[in-house]
Amino acid sequence: MDIFEKCVKFVDQAVRALRESGNYFYFREIQSPQDSEVIVGGRRVIMIGSNNYLGLTCHPRVKEAAIKAVEKYGTGCAGSRFLNGNLEIHEEFERKLARFFKKPAALTFATGYQTNLGTISALLGRNDLAILDKYNHASIIDGCRLSFGLPKKYRHNDMNDLRRVLEATKGYGQLIIVDGVFSMEGDIADLSSIVKLAKLYGARIMVDDAHGIGVLGKTGRGTAEHFGLADEVDLIMGTYSKSLAAIGGFVAGDQTIIDYIRHTARSMMFSASLPPASVAAASAALDIVDENPELLEQLWRNTRKMLKGFKALGFDTGTSETPIIPVMIKDAAKTCEMCSLLFDEGVFVNPIVSPAVPPGRELLRTSFMATHTDSQLDQVLSAFEKVGKQLGVI
């Protein structure tokens, strides 16, 4: 049997069929910066499919920091941080991250995905369990697969089911890993209850706050700050590719734990280190978050407007309470058709179908930015109303 046979079947049966039907919405070529509007196929459209929550990817201060870092350090580090690629800019940024999240130490990785892979696989030994929300991000699942530990899932945000799993696994090392903000549903983990249960069973907690940083909390420090529980969470993980306008990831926690991860996380030790421009951009973005609370306030004004607007039109937005607002369609064909028609109306949105969500939970994933104007948001609502009525969704 030819090992490549599966590739031919997949492309013929899945990819080609989507392309021929006009419902292939992946790898769309964007010909402009990631901003509140983008150019696709020569057309300017409103972007509501980005994780650029604070709109900092085009901020002059962020771009200037990246340029200066290239001028000083060059474009790359030519090796892993473990050996020859550890620059002073990496160390300075880690100290800044630790201060920002009020933890003793932090460690930066080349991507958020690698952060979860390296951290989780380093911490989970043969007698350890990762206890996961069913809707956790794929990188968390893959980190568990690379470890010697076992994953156990509980129903999404169901604290009774979490208690059941903790009770059934007493006697093992238990690490509860949870998304702070769930990337498809837009709802928030019940961190208060998770902390109480963790204390009861002696479990540790790791929060993946990729979509919470720059979004939740009075000062944008994420889910733990939102609940006033920063001291109760053992590890805070985050990425730079959302609110922090770059690429990369980090984990913050106690010095000994971070030092252990630093010396055992294979995805960091055996990968080239984060380029200077990305470190500088993320560092500048973190300063902007810290110094400009009005950005967070504007993000939440836009979020409230869109949640209210979608609901007033009759759309089902699920359990969302953040700038990630799913518009539940619950039909794969209609989801793709609606995505296409919305693009015709000048709106870029992401269709989410199986296997990204279970069949029957198909949705359009919308996400909003502090830099969206009222005029742009009104245009989005108008387009959704027109297309929703056209397809009988509302």
SETIMAR-325704 format. One line per field, with one value per residue (C-alpha): residue in one letter; x, y, z. Coordinates in nm, 2 decimals, padded with zeros to 4 digits, m for minus. Layout:
residues N
r: c(a | ...);
X: c(X | ...);
Y: c(Y | ...);
Z: c(Z | ...);
end
This chain:
residues 394
r: c(m | d | i | f | e | k | c | v | k | f | v | d | q | a | v | r | a | l | r | e | s | g | n | y | f | y | f | r | e | i | q | s | p | q | d | s | e | v | i | v | g | g | r | r | v | i | m | i | g | s | n | n | y | l | g | l | t | c | h | p | r | v | k | e | a | a | i | k | a | v | e | k | y | g | t | g | c | a | g | s | r | f | l | n | g | n | l | e | i | h | e | e | f | e | r | k | l | a | r | f | f | k | k | p | a | a | l | t | f | a | t | g | y | q | t | n | l | g | t | i | s | a | l | l | g | r | n | d | l | a | i | l | d | k | y | n | h | a | s | i | i | d | g | c | r | l | s | f | g | l | p | k | k | y | r | h | n | d | m | n | d | l | r | r | v | l | e | a | t | k | g | y | g | q | l | i | i | v | d | g | v | f | s | m | e | g | d | i | a | d | l | s | s | i | v | k | l | a | k | l | y | g | a | r | i | m | v | d | d | a | h | g | i | g | v | l | g | k | t | g | r | g | t | a | e | h | f | g | l | a | d | e | v | d | l | i | m | g | t | y | s | k | s | l | a | a | i | g | g | f | v | a | g | d | q | t | i | i | d | y | i | r | h | t | a | r | s | m | m | f | s | a | s | l | p | p | a | s | v | a | a | a | s | a | a | l | d | i | v | d | e | n | p | e | l | l | e | q | l | w | r | n | t | r | k | m | l | k | g | f | k | a | l | g | f | d | t | g | t | s | e | t | p | i | i | p | v | m | i | k | d | a | a | k | t | c | e | m | c | s | l | l | f | d | e | g | v | f | v | n | p | i | v | s | p | a | v | p | p | g | r | e | l | l | r | t | s | f | m | a | t | h | t | d | s | q | l | d | q | v | l | s | a | f | e | k | v | g | k | q | l | g | v | i);
X: c(00.00 | 00.13 | 00.17 | 00.06 | m00.27 | m00.45 | m00.33 | m00.47 | m00.81 | m00.83 | m00.75 | m00.98 | m01.27 | m01.26 | m01.05 | m01.14 | m01.51 | m01.50 | m01.31 | m01.55 | m01.85 | m01.71 | m01.71 | m01.33 | m01.26 | m00.92 | m00.58 | m00.74 | m00.48 | m00.48 | m00.30 | m00.28 | m00.19 | m00.42 | m00.64 | m01.01 | m01.03 | m00.82 | m00.78 | m00.87 | m00.87 | m00.83 | m01.14 | m01.15 | m01.36 | m01.43 | m01.23 | m01.43 | m01.23 | m00.91 | m00.77 | m00.62 | m00.84 | m00.67 | m00.58 | m00.21 | m00.06 | m00.05 | 00.04 | 00.33 | 00.50 | 00.49 | 00.62 | 00.90 | 01.01 | 01.03 | 01.24 | 01.48 | 01.53 | 01.62 | 01.87 | 02.03 | 02.01 | 01.95 | 01.66 | 01.72 | 01.91 | 02.06 | 01.99 | 01.79 | 01.79 | 01.92 | 02.26 | 02.35 | 02.02 | 01.95 | 01.96 | 01.93 | 01.60 | 01.45 | 01.56 | 01.44 | 01.10 | 01.06 | 01.12 | 00.86 | 00.61 | 00.67 | 00.61 | 00.30 | 00.13 | 00.26 | 00.45 | 00.81 | 00.92 | 00.82 | 00.96 | 00.90 | 00.86 | 00.87 | 00.49 | 00.19 | 00.14 | 00.50 | 00.44 | 00.16 | 00.35 | 00.66 | 00.51 | 00.26 | 00.48 | 00.76 | 00.53 | 00.32 | 00.50 | 00.39 | 00.17 | 00.03 | m00.31 | m00.41 | m00.77 | m00.91 | m01.22 | m01.37 | m01.35 | m00.98 | m00.75 | m00.58 | m00.24 | m00.33 | m00.44 | m00.12 | 00.09 | m00.08 | m00.02 | 00.36 | 00.37 | 00.39 | 00.08 | m00.29 | m00.56 | m00.90 | m01.18 | m01.48 | m01.79 | m01.75 | m01.76 | m01.94 | m01.81 | m02.00 | m01.83 | m01.49 | m01.55 | m01.63 | m01.30 | m01.10 | m01.27 | m01.20 | m00.83 | m00.74 | m00.39 | m00.24 | m00.06 | m00.35 | m00.30 | m00.62 | m00.56 | m00.83 | m00.87 | m00.95 | m01.16 | m01.28 | m01.18 | m01.49 | m01.77 | m01.64 | m01.74 | m01.52 | m01.40 | m01.56 | m01.22 | m01.36 | m01.52 | m01.21 | m00.99 | m01.22 | m01.22 | m00.84 | m00.78 | m01.02 | m00.83 | m00.48 | m00.47 | m00.26 | m00.40 | m00.28 | m00.48 | m00.43 | m00.51 | m00.44 | m00.77 | m00.80 | m00.49 | m00.57 | m00.94 | m01.03 | m00.95 | m00.95 | m00.60 | m00.61 | m00.41 | m00.66 | m00.89 | m00.71 | m00.74 | m01.10 | m01.18 | m00.93 | m00.75 | m00.40 | m00.24 | m00.45 | m00.34 | m00.02 | 00.07 | m00.06 | 00.01 | m00.04 | 00.04 | 00.16 | m00.04 | m00.36 | m00.37 | 00.01 | 00.05 | 00.33 | 00.40 | 00.52 | 00.41 | 00.50 | 00.43 | 00.45 | 00.47 | 00.69 | 01.07 | 01.14 | 00.86 | 00.96 | 01.33 | 01.23 | 01.03 | 01.32 | 01.55 | 01.31 | 01.06 | 01.17 | 00.97 | 01.19 | 01.52 | 01.51 | 01.36 | 01.52 | 01.45 | 01.19 | 01.33 | 01.42 | 01.16 | 00.88 | 01.01 | 01.03 | 00.69 | 00.52 | 00.71 | 00.60 | 00.24 | 00.25 | 00.35 | 00.07 | m00.18 | m00.04 | m00.05 | m00.37 | m00.68 | m00.90 | m00.82 | m00.97 | m01.27 | m01.33 | m01.30 | m01.58 | m01.80 | m01.77 | m01.83 | m02.15 | m02.28 | m02.23 | m02.37 | m02.68 | m02.70 | m02.68 | m02.94 | m03.17 | m03.16 | m03.26 | m02.92 | m02.82 | m02.48 | m02.46 | m02.30 | m02.05 | m01.96 | m01.64 | m01.53 | m01.55 | m01.91 | m02.02 | m02.33 | m02.48 | m02.60 | m02.61 | m02.60 | m02.27 | m02.41 | m02.58 | m02.27 | m02.05 | m02.32 | m02.36 | m01.99 | m01.97 | m02.27 | m02.13 | m01.80 | m02.00 | m02.14 | m01.79 | m01.75 | m01.47 | m01.58 | m01.47 | m01.70 | m01.65 | m01.77 | m01.68 | m01.43 | m01.35 | m01.70 | m01.93 | m02.19 | m02.50 | m02.29 | m02.17 | m02.12 | m01.97 | m01.69 | m01.69 | m01.44 | m01.41 | m01.14 | m01.10 | m01.02 | m01.35 | m01.56 | m01.93 | m01.98 | m01.80 | m01.99 | m02.32 | m02.22 | m02.15 | m02.49 | m02.67 | m02.49 | m02.58 | m02.94 | m02.97 | m02.79 | m02.96 | m03.31 | m03.21 | m03.11 | m03.39 | m03.15 | m03.34);
Y: c(00.00 | 00.35 | 00.57 | 00.87 | 00.71 | 00.89 | 01.23 | 01.17 | 01.06 | 01.35 | 01.61 | 01.45 | 01.39 | 01.68 | 01.97 | 01.96 | 01.92 | 02.23 | 02.43 | 02.33 | 02.42 | 02.77 | 02.68 | 02.67 | 02.95 | 02.84 | 03.00 | 03.31 | 03.55 | 03.88 | 04.16 | 04.41 | 04.45 | 04.28 | 04.57 | 04.64 | 04.63 | 04.41 | 04.36 | 04.02 | 03.95 | 04.32 | 04.40 | 04.60 | 04.41 | 04.45 | 04.20 | 04.03 | 03.70 | 03.82 | 03.77 | 04.12 | 04.22 | 04.56 | 04.64 | 04.67 | 04.49 | 04.82 | 05.04 | 05.27 | 05.21 | 04.83 | 04.85 | 05.09 | 04.85 | 04.56 | 04.77 | 04.88 | 04.52 | 04.41 | 04.69 | 04.60 | 04.22 | 04.11 | 03.90 | 03.57 | 03.40 | 03.11 | 02.85 | 02.75 | 02.95 | 02.65 | 02.69 | 02.99 | 03.18 | 03.33 | 03.71 | 03.98 | 04.09 | 03.75 | 03.78 | 04.13 | 04.05 | 03.75 | 03.97 | 04.22 | 03.93 | 03.81 | 04.16 | 04.21 | 03.89 | 03.92 | 03.59 | 03.52 | 03.41 | 03.36 | 03.17 | 03.26 | 03.02 | 03.06 | 03.00 | 02.96 | 02.60 | 02.52 | 02.67 | 02.42 | 02.13 | 02.20 | 02.29 | 02.01 | 01.74 | 01.85 | 01.85 | 01.53 | 01.22 | 00.86 | 00.89 | 01.23 | 01.33 | 01.63 | 01.71 | 01.90 | 02.08 | 01.91 | 02.23 | 02.30 | 02.40 | 02.14 | 02.24 | 02.13 | 01.80 | 01.76 | 01.85 | 01.57 | 01.32 | 01.40 | 01.35 | 01.03 | 01.13 | 01.06 | 01.31 | 01.30 | 01.52 | 01.68 | 01.83 | 02.19 | 02.42 | 02.16 | 02.18 | 01.87 | 01.67 | 01.82 | 01.71 | 01.36 | 01.34 | 01.48 | 01.23 | 00.94 | 01.02 | 01.09 | 00.97 | 01.08 | 01.41 | 01.62 | 01.93 | 02.10 | 02.27 | 02.51 | 02.78 | 03.11 | 03.22 | 02.94 | 03.03 | 02.91 | 02.97 | 03.30 | 03.20 | 03.22 | 02.93 | 02.91 | 02.98 | 03.05 | 02.70 | 02.54 | 02.70 | 02.58 | 02.22 | 02.23 | 02.32 | 02.05 | 01.78 | 01.92 | 01.97 | 02.23 | 02.48 | 02.59 | 02.85 | 02.89 | 03.26 | 03.31 | 03.48 | 03.64 | 03.86 | 04.21 | 04.12 | 04.03 | 04.19 | 04.55 | 04.60 | 04.33 | 04.07 | 03.80 | 03.55 | 03.52 | 03.90 | 03.90 | 03.67 | 03.82 | 03.49 | 03.56 | 03.42 | 03.10 | 03.00 | 02.81 | 02.87 | 03.13 | 03.05 | 03.30 | 03.39 | 03.71 | 03.64 | 03.78 | 04.10 | 04.14 | 04.18 | 03.94 | 03.56 | 03.35 | 03.23 | 03.22 | 03.05 | 03.23 | 03.08 | 03.01 | 03.03 | 02.66 | 02.54 | 02.77 | 02.67 | 02.31 | 02.37 | 02.58 | 02.27 | 02.00 | 02.15 | 01.99 | 02.23 | 02.51 | 02.33 | 02.19 | 02.49 | 02.81 | 03.10 | 03.37 | 03.63 | 03.97 | 04.16 | 03.95 | 03.98 | 04.36 | 04.39 | 04.19 | 04.38 | 04.71 | 04.58 | 04.48 | 04.83 | 04.98 | 04.75 | 04.86 | 05.23 | 05.26 | 05.13 | 05.31 | 05.05 | 04.78 | 05.00 | 05.05 | 04.68 | 04.61 | 04.89 | 04.72 | 04.38 | 04.49 | 04.66 | 04.35 | 04.10 | 04.32 | 04.38 | 04.01 | 03.91 | 04.19 | 04.06 | 03.71 | 03.53 | 03.27 | 03.37 | 03.07 | 03.14 | 03.41 | 03.69 | 03.82 | 03.97 | 03.62 | 03.60 | 03.28 | 03.31 | 02.96 | 02.83 | 02.45 | 02.35 | 02.31 | 02.40 | 02.72 | 02.82 | 02.81 | 02.98 | 03.25 | 03.31 | 03.35 | 03.59 | 03.79 | 03.83 | 03.96 | 04.22 | 04.32 | 04.12 | 03.87 | 03.60 | 03.25 | 02.95 | 02.67 | 02.33 | 01.97 | 01.85 | 02.18 | 02.16 | 01.86 | 01.81 | 02.02 | 02.30 | 02.47 | 02.84 | 03.16 | 03.27 | 03.65 | 03.84 | 04.21 | 04.47 | 04.79 | 04.96 | 04.88 | 05.19 | 05.22 | 05.27 | 04.94 | 04.75 | 04.89 | 04.77 | 04.42 | 04.40 | 04.52 | 04.25 | 03.98 | 04.09 | 04.09 | 03.75 | 03.59 | 03.67 | 03.56 | 03.22 | 03.19 | 03.18 | 03.47);
Z: c(00.00 | m00.09 | 00.21 | 00.00 | m00.10 | 00.19 | 00.06 | m00.29 | m00.14 | 00.09 | m00.18 | m00.43 | m00.20 | 00.05 | m00.08 | m00.44 | m00.37 | m00.15 | m00.41 | m00.69 | m00.48 | m00.40 | m00.03 | 00.03 | 00.28 | 00.40 | 00.32 | 00.18 | 00.06 | 00.24 | 00.05 | 00.33 | 00.70 | 00.96 | 01.05 | 01.10 | 00.72 | 00.49 | 00.11 | m00.02 | m00.40 | m00.46 | m00.25 | 00.07 | 00.33 | 00.70 | 00.90 | 01.18 | 01.17 | 01.34 | 01.69 | 01.68 | 01.97 | 02.05 | 01.69 | 01.77 | 01.47 | 01.29 | 01.59 | 01.50 | 01.83 | 01.78 | 01.42 | 01.53 | 01.81 | 01.56 | 01.31 | 01.58 | 01.71 | 01.35 | 01.32 | 01.65 | 01.66 | 01.30 | 01.17 | 01.35 | 01.64 | 01.44 | 01.71 | 02.01 | 02.33 | 02.51 | 02.34 | 02.13 | 02.06 | 02.40 | 02.35 | 02.62 | 02.46 | 02.55 | 02.91 | 02.94 | 02.80 | 03.03 | 03.33 | 03.20 | 03.15 | 03.50 | 03.64 | 03.43 | 03.54 | 03.90 | 03.89 | 04.00 | 03.65 | 03.29 | 02.99 | 02.63 | 02.34 | 01.96 | 01.93 | 02.16 | 02.02 | 02.12 | 02.46 | 02.54 | 02.38 | 02.58 | 02.91 | 02.93 | 02.81 | 03.05 | 03.36 | 03.31 | 03.42 | 03.42 | 03.74 | 03.64 | 03.49 | 03.28 | 03.36 | 03.06 | 02.96 | 02.66 | 02.45 | 02.53 | 02.24 | 02.02 | 02.14 | 02.49 | 02.36 | 02.16 | 02.46 | 02.66 | 02.37 | 02.38 | 02.76 | 02.97 | 03.16 | 03.08 | 02.98 | 03.14 | 03.01 | 03.18 | 03.01 | 02.90 | 03.20 | 03.40 | 03.75 | 03.87 | 03.60 | 03.70 | 04.06 | 03.93 | 03.74 | 04.03 | 04.27 | 04.04 | 04.00 | 04.36 | 04.44 | 04.11 | 04.03 | 03.89 | 03.66 | 03.56 | 03.23 | 03.09 | 02.83 | 03.01 | 02.71 | 02.48 | 02.12 | 01.94 | 02.20 | 02.34 | 02.69 | 03.00 | 03.22 | 03.56 | 03.73 | 04.07 | 04.10 | 03.94 | 04.21 | 04.49 | 04.35 | 04.29 | 04.66 | 04.78 | 04.58 | 04.59 | 04.22 | 04.03 | 03.77 | 03.44 | 03.25 | 02.87 | 02.84 | 02.47 | 02.41 | 02.76 | 02.77 | 02.66 | 02.68 | 03.03 | 03.37 | 03.47 | 03.32 | 03.05 | 03.25 | 03.16 | 03.32 | 03.66 | 03.70 | 03.59 | 03.88 | 04.12 | 04.14 | 04.01 | 04.32 | 04.30 | 03.95 | 03.93 | 03.57 | 03.32 | 02.96 | 02.68 | 02.32 | 02.14 | 01.83 | 01.95 | 02.16 | 02.16 | 01.78 | 01.71 | 01.73 | 02.02 | 02.36 | 02.72 | 03.05 | 03.39 | 03.74 | 04.03 | 03.97 | 04.03 | 03.80 | 03.52 | 03.56 | 03.54 | 03.22 | 03.08 | 03.11 | 03.00 | 02.74 | 02.42 | 02.20 | 02.33 | 02.37 | 02.01 | 01.83 | 01.71 | 01.94 | 01.88 | 01.63 | 01.79 | 01.59 | 01.74 | 02.09 | 02.05 | 01.90 | 02.17 | 02.44 | 02.30 | 02.27 | 02.64 | 02.73 | 02.53 | 02.70 | 03.04 | 02.96 | 02.76 | 02.95 | 02.70 | 02.44 | 02.66 | 02.73 | 02.36 | 02.29 | 02.54 | 02.40 | 02.06 | 02.21 | 02.39 | 02.08 | 01.87 | 02.13 | 02.16 | 01.78 | 01.69 | 01.95 | 01.85 | 01.49 | 01.62 | 01.59 | 01.84 | 01.99 | 02.22 | 02.56 | 02.44 | 02.68 | 02.51 | 02.18 | 02.03 | 01.92 | 01.75 | 01.53 | 01.55 | 01.21 | 01.29 | 00.93 | 00.73 | 00.39 | 00.52 | 00.72 | 00.41 | 00.19 | 00.45 | 00.47 | 00.09 | 00.08 | 00.36 | 00.17 | m00.12 | 00.12 | 00.22 | 00.54 | 00.61 | 00.86 | 00.95 | 00.89 | 01.15 | 01.06 | 01.15 | 01.26 | 01.43 | 01.60 | 01.63 | 01.36 | 01.44 | 01.60 | 01.28 | 01.33 | 01.19 | 01.43 | 01.45 | 01.66 | 01.72 | 01.78 | 01.97 | 01.64 | 01.47 | 01.42 | 01.48 | 01.11 | 01.03 | 01.30 | 01.17 | 00.82 | 00.96 | 01.14 | 00.82 | 00.61 | 00.86 | 00.87 | 00.49 | 00.44 | 00.75 | 00.61 | 00.26 | 00.39 | 00.65 | 00.94 | 01.11);
end
